[in-house]
Amino acid sequence: MSVVHLDSFLRGAHLIPVFGSRFLQPGFRHTWSLDAFGAFFVNKYMDDHANEIAF
């Protein structure tokens, strides 16, 4: 496991939040995602070019 800082991405990435056991509050906005979730998965199958660079 490693930490990838968001400012080091060369291209957009498809980040999948690591959801907990609780539901999101009603009215949750997608713009709050970076603050609301503590960890993300990177979808390495989203873009072939990003896959060549990152992996």
Biopython code that builds the backbone (N, CA, C, O; Angstrom):
import numpy as np
from Bio.PDB.StructureBuilder import StructureBuilder

atoms = [
    (1, "MET", "N", (0.827, -1.137, 0.000)),
    (1, "MET", "CA", (0.000, 0.000, 0.000)),
    (1, "MET", "C", (0.895, 1.231, 0.000)),
    (1, "MET", "O", (1.951, 1.244, 0.633)),
    (2, "SER", "N", (0.467, 2.255, -0.709)),
    (2, "SER", "CA", (1.217, 3.500, -0.738)),
    (2, "SER", "C", (0.256, 4.668, -0.850)),
    (2, "SER", "O", (-0.913, 4.495, -1.194)),
    (3, "VAL", "N", (0.746, 5.829, -0.565)),
    (3, "VAL", "CA", (-0.048, 7.045, -0.653)),
    (3, "VAL", "C", (0.357, 7.782, -1.915)),
    (3, "VAL", "O", (1.542, 8.016, -2.155)),
    (4, "VAL", "N", (-0.624, 8.144, -2.716)),
    (4, "VAL", "CA", (-0.381, 8.923, -3.924)),
    (4, "VAL", "C", (-1.048, 10.274, -3.703)),
    (4, "VAL", "O", (-2.267, 10.355, -3.551)),
    (5, "HIS", "N", (-0.262, 11.310, -3.685)),
    (5, "HIS", "CA", (-0.805, 12.644, -3.474)),
    (5, "HIS", "C", (-1.541, 13.112, -4.719)),
    (5, "HIS", "O", (-1.084, 12.880, -5.838)),
    (6, "LEU", "N", (-2.673, 13.768, -4.527)),
    (6, "LEU", "CA", (-3.509, 14.179, -5.651)),
    (6, "LEU", "C", (-2.824, 15.167, -6.586)),
    (6, "LEU", "O", (-3.147, 15.215, -7.773)),
    (7, "ASP", "N", (-1.891, 15.951, -6.076)),
    (7, "ASP", "CA", (-1.212, 16.915, -6.945)),
    (7, "ASP", "C", (-0.147, 16.262, -7.822)),
    (7, "ASP", "O", (0.468, 16.939, -8.646)),
    (8, "SER", "N", (0.079, 14.960, -7.659)),
    (8, "SER", "CA", (1.078, 14.274, -8.481)),
    (8, "SER", "C", (0.460, 13.552, -9.679)),
    (8, "SER", "O", (1.192, 12.971, -10.480)),
    (9, "PHE", "N", (-0.861, 13.574, -9.821)),
    (9, "PHE", "CA", (-1.501, 12.936, -10.962)),
    (9, "PHE", "C", (-1.241, 13.748, -12.227)),
    (9, "PHE", "O", (-1.365, 14.973, -12.226)),
    (10, "LEU", "N", (-0.882, 13.057, -13.301)),
    (10, "LEU", "CA", (-0.670, 13.720, -14.578)),
    (10, "LEU", "C", (-1.966, 13.877, -15.359)),
    (10, "LEU", "O", (-2.115, 14.805, -16.154)),
    (11, "ARG", "N", (-2.885, 12.979, -15.130)),
    (11, "ARG", "CA", (-4.181, 12.986, -15.806)),
    (11, "ARG", "C", (-5.271, 12.805, -14.759)),
    (11, "ARG", "O", (-4.994, 12.505, -13.597)),
    (12, "GLY", "N", (-6.497, 12.988, -15.184)),
    (12, "GLY", "CA", (-7.614, 12.718, -14.288)),
    (12, "GLY", "C", (-7.645, 11.241, -13.927)),
    (12, "GLY", "O", (-7.261, 10.390, -14.729)),
    (13, "ALA", "N", (-8.090, 10.951, -12.755)),
    (13, "ALA", "CA", (-8.162, 9.569, -12.305)),
    (13, "ALA", "C", (-9.570, 9.278, -11.815)),
    (13, "ALA", "O", (-10.279, 10.167, -11.341)),
    (14, "HIS", "N", (-9.954, 8.038, -11.935)),
    (14, "HIS", "CA", (-11.246, 7.609, -11.437)),
    (14, "HIS", "C", (-11.033, 7.084, -10.023)),
    (14, "HIS", "O", (-10.594, 5.950, -9.833)),
    (15, "LEU", "N", (-11.346, 7.914, -9.037)),
    (15, "LEU", "CA", (-11.158, 7.546, -7.638)),
    (15, "LEU", "C", (-12.452, 6.970, -7.089)),
    (15, "LEU", "O", (-13.521, 7.563, -7.239)),
    (16, "ILE", "N", (-12.348, 5.812, -6.453)),
    (16, "ILE", "CA", (-13.500, 5.159, -5.849)),
    (16, "ILE", "C", (-13.332, 5.260, -4.341)),
    (16, "ILE", "O", (-12.359, 4.733, -3.801)),
    (17, "PRO", "N", (-14.247, 5.918, -3.649)),
    (17, "PRO", "CA", (-14.090, 6.068, -2.200)),
    (17, "PRO", "C", (-14.189, 4.733, -1.480)),
    (17, "PRO", "O", (-14.904, 3.834, -1.922)),
    (18, "VAL", "N", (-13.479, 4.607, -0.384)),
    (18, "VAL", "CA", (-13.609, 3.446, 0.490)),
    (18, "VAL", "C", (-14.756, 3.779, 1.429)),
    (18, "VAL", "O", (-14.604, 4.580, 2.352)),
    (19, "PHE", "N", (-15.893, 3.164, 1.190)),
    (19, "PHE", "CA", (-17.086, 3.449, 1.973)),
    (19, "PHE", "C", (-17.009, 2.740, 3.316)),
    (19, "PHE", "O", (-16.455, 1.646, 3.417)),
    (20, "GLY", "N", (-17.553, 3.352, 4.322)),
    (20, "GLY", "CA", (-17.612, 2.752, 5.652)),
    (20, "GLY", "C", (-18.919, 1.995, 5.836)),
    (20, "GLY", "O", (-19.562, 1.602, 4.863)),
    (21, "SER", "N", (-19.298, 1.799, 7.069)),
    (21, "SER", "CA", (-20.513, 1.046, 7.368)),
    (21, "SER", "C", (-21.744, 1.941, 7.494)),
    (21, "SER", "O", (-22.855, 1.443, 7.674)),
    (22, "ARG", "N", (-21.555, 3.252, 7.401)),
    (22, "ARG", "CA", (-22.681, 4.176, 7.542)),
    (22, "ARG", "C", (-23.117, 4.702, 6.180)),
    (22, "ARG", "O", (-22.348, 4.704, 5.219)),
    (23, "PHE", "N", (-24.370, 5.149, 6.122)),
    (23, "PHE", "CA", (-24.903, 5.753, 4.909)),
    (23, "PHE", "C", (-24.452, 7.198, 4.820)),
    (23, "PHE", "O", (-24.132, 7.824, 5.831)),
    (24, "LEU", "N", (-24.426, 7.725, 3.597)),
    (24, "LEU", "CA", (-24.148, 9.151, 3.415)),
    (24, "LEU", "C", (-25.363, 9.949, 3.847)),
    (24, "LEU", "O", (-26.498, 9.489, 3.718)),
    (25, "GLN", "N", (-25.126, 11.131, 4.352)),
    (25, "GLN", "CA", (-26.220, 11.985, 4.799)),
    (25, "GLN", "C", (-27.028, 12.482, 3.603)),
    (25, "GLN", "O", (-26.477, 12.668, 2.518)),
    (26, "PRO", "N", (-28.336, 12.697, 3.794)),
    (26, "PRO", "CA", (-29.158, 13.234, 2.694)),
    (26, "PRO", "C", (-28.611, 14.591, 2.250)),
    (26, "PRO", "O", (-28.209, 15.409, 3.078)),
    (27, "GLY", "N", (-28.600, 14.816, 0.970)),
    (27, "GLY", "CA", (-28.096, 16.077, 0.429)),
    (27, "GLY", "C", (-26.583, 16.103, 0.282)),
    (27, "GLY", "O", (-26.008, 17.170, 0.069)),
    (28, "PHE", "N", (-25.925, 14.950, 0.391)),
    (28, "PHE", "CA", (-24.465, 14.890, 0.245)),
    (28, "PHE", "C", (-24.092, 15.337, -1.160)),
    (28, "PHE", "O", (-24.679, 14.879, -2.141)),
    (29, "ARG", "N", (-23.125, 16.223, -1.253)),
    (29, "ARG", "CA", (-22.670, 16.741, -2.543)),
    (29, "ARG", "C", (-21.343, 16.080, -2.912)),
    (29, "ARG", "O", (-20.501, 15.833, -2.048)),
    (30, "HIS", "N", (-21.169, 15.801, -4.187)),
    (30, "HIS", "CA", (-19.944, 15.140, -4.649)),
    (30, "HIS", "C", (-18.702, 15.992, -4.387)),
    (30, "HIS", "O", (-17.595, 15.461, -4.300)),
    (31, "THR", "N", (-18.876, 17.287, -4.265)),
    (31, "THR", "CA", (-17.731, 18.162, -4.032)),
    (31, "THR", "C", (-17.143, 17.997, -2.630)),
    (31, "THR", "O", (-16.041, 18.478, -2.370)),
    (32, "TRP", "N", (-17.849, 17.334, -1.734)),
    (32, "TRP", "CA", (-17.369, 17.089, -0.374)),
    (32, "TRP", "C", (-16.586, 15.784, -0.261)),
    (32, "TRP", "O", (-16.112, 15.450, 0.825)),
    (33, "SER", "N", (-16.441, 15.048, -1.342)),
    (33, "SER", "CA", (-15.874, 13.695, -1.289)),
    (33, "SER", "C", (-14.453, 13.648, -0.733)),
    (33, "SER", "O", (-14.142, 12.773, 0.074)),
    (34, "LEU", "N", (-13.587, 14.569, -1.148)),
    (34, "LEU", "CA", (-12.203, 14.527, -0.667)),
    (34, "LEU", "C", (-12.108, 14.766, 0.834)),
    (34, "LEU", "O", (-11.193, 14.264, 1.486)),
    (35, "ASP", "N", (-13.040, 15.522, 1.380)),
    (35, "ASP", "CA", (-13.057, 15.766, 2.825)),
    (35, "ASP", "C", (-13.786, 14.673, 3.592)),
    (35, "ASP", "O", (-13.453, 14.398, 4.744)),
    (36, "ALA", "N", (-14.775, 14.050, 2.966)),
    (36, "ALA", "CA", (-15.627, 13.092, 3.669)),
    (36, "ALA", "C", (-15.016, 11.695, 3.766)),
    (36, "ALA", "O", (-15.278, 10.980, 4.733)),
    (37, "PHE", "N", (-14.218, 11.298, 2.795)),
    (37, "PHE", "CA", (-13.668, 9.947, 2.774)),
    (37, "PHE", "C", (-12.178, 9.984, 3.099)),
    (37, "PHE", "O", (-11.454, 10.873, 2.650)),
    (38, "GLY", "N", (-11.735, 9.013, 3.880)),
    (38, "GLY", "CA", (-10.344, 8.976, 4.304)),
    (38, "GLY", "C", (-9.422, 8.251, 3.348)),
    (38, "GLY", "O", (-8.204, 8.422, 3.415)),
    (39, "ALA", "N", (-9.988, 7.431, 2.444)),
    (39, "ALA", "CA", (-9.160, 6.651, 1.525)),
    (39, "ALA", "C", (-9.922, 6.431, 0.221)),
    (39, "ALA", "O", (-11.152, 6.453, 0.190)),
    (40, "PHE", "N", (-9.166, 6.218, -0.852)),
    (40, "PHE", "CA", (-9.747, 6.004, -2.171)),
    (40, "PHE", "C", (-8.994, 4.878, -2.876)),
    (40, "PHE", "O", (-7.795, 4.687, -2.674)),
    (41, "PHE", "N", (-9.723, 4.145, -3.700)),
    (41, "PHE", "CA", (-9.111, 3.196, -4.625)),
    (41, "PHE", "C", (-8.926, 3.921, -5.952)),
    (41, "PHE", "O", (-9.746, 4.767, -6.310)),
    (42, "VAL", "N", (-7.867, 3.607, -6.681)),
    (42, "VAL", "CA", (-7.667, 4.152, -8.019)),
    (42, "VAL", "C", (-8.062, 3.074, -9.005)),
    (42, "VAL", "O", (-7.506, 1.976, -8.985)),
    (43, "ASN", "N", (-9.015, 3.376, -9.865)),
    (43, "ASN", "CA", (-9.470, 2.418, -10.861)),
    (43, "ASN", "C", (-8.436, 2.356, -11.980)),
    (43, "ASN", "O", (-8.416, 3.207, -12.869)),
    (44, "LYS", "N", (-7.586, 1.349, -11.928)),
    (44, "LYS", "CA", (-6.491, 1.275, -12.905)),
    (44, "LYS", "C", (-6.952, 0.818, -14.283)),
    (44, "LYS", "O", (-6.160, 0.833, -15.225)),
    (45, "TYR", "N", (-8.200, 0.416, -14.428)),
    (45, "TYR", "CA", (-8.722, -0.018, -15.724)),
    (45, "TYR", "C", (-9.500, 1.081, -16.438)),
    (45, "TYR", "O", (-10.071, 0.829, -17.499)),
    (46, "MET", "N", (-9.538, 2.273, -15.894)),
    (46, "MET", "CA", (-10.341, 3.352, -16.448)),
    (46, "MET", "C", (-9.761, 3.910, -17.753)),
    (46, "MET", "O", (-10.508, 4.204, -18.687)),
    (47, "ASP", "N", (-8.444, 4.054, -17.820)),
    (47, "ASP", "CA", (-7.819, 4.705, -18.963)),
    (47, "ASP", "C", (-6.510, 3.981, -19.275)),
    (47, "ASP", "O", (-5.658, 3.842, -18.397)),
    (48, "ASP", "N", (-6.342, 3.525, -20.502)),
    (48, "ASP", "CA", (-5.133, 2.790, -20.881)),
    (48, "ASP", "C", (-3.883, 3.646, -20.754)),
    (48, "ASP", "O", (-2.843, 3.144, -20.328)),
    (49, "HIS", "N", (-3.956, 4.921, -21.111)),
    (49, "HIS", "CA", (-2.787, 5.782, -21.043)),
    (49, "HIS", "C", (-2.362, 6.036, -19.602)),
    (49, "HIS", "O", (-1.170, 6.032, -19.294)),
    (50, "ALA", "N", (-3.328, 6.256, -18.723)),
    (50, "ALA", "CA", (-3.000, 6.462, -17.310)),
    (50, "ALA", "C", (-2.438, 5.177, -16.713)),
    (50, "ALA", "O", (-1.573, 5.217, -15.838)),
    (51, "ASN", "N", (-2.935, 4.039, -17.191)),
    (51, "ASN", "CA", (-2.445, 2.753, -16.696)),
    (51, "ASN", "C", (-0.975, 2.562, -17.053)),
    (51, "ASN", "O", (-0.213, 2.028, -16.247)),
    (52, "GLU", "N", (-0.564, 2.986, -18.239)),
    (52, "GLU", "CA", (0.828, 2.850, -18.661)),
    (52, "GLU", "C", (1.744, 3.731, -17.817)),
    (52, "GLU", "O", (2.877, 3.350, -17.520)),
    (53, "ILE", "N", (1.256, 4.906, -17.433)),
    (53, "ILE", "CA", (2.082, 5.835, -16.656)),
    (53, "ILE", "C", (2.168, 5.407, -15.208)),
    (53, "ILE", "O", (3.255, 5.392, -14.632)),
    (54, "ALA", "N", (1.024, 5.055, -14.602)),
    (54, "ALA", "CA", (0.962, 4.817, -13.153)),
    (54, "ALA", "C", (1.424, 3.427, -12.754)),
    (54, "ALA", "O", (1.992, 3.260, -11.675)),
    (55, "PHE", "N", (1.195, 2.421, -13.597)),
    (55, "PHE", "CA", (1.490, 1.053, -13.163)),
    (55, "PHE", "C", (2.560, 0.428, -14.006)),
    (55, "PHE", "O", (2.932, -0.724, -13.778)),
]
sb = StructureBuilder()
sb.init_structure("model")
sb.init_model(0)
sb.init_chain("A")
sb.init_seg("    ")
for serial, (resi, resn, name, xyz) in enumerate(atoms, 1):
    if name == "N":
        sb.init_residue(resn, " ", resi, " ")
    sb.init_atom(name, np.array(xyz, "f"), 0.0, 1.0, " ", f" {name:<3s}", serial, name[0])
structure = sb.get_structure()
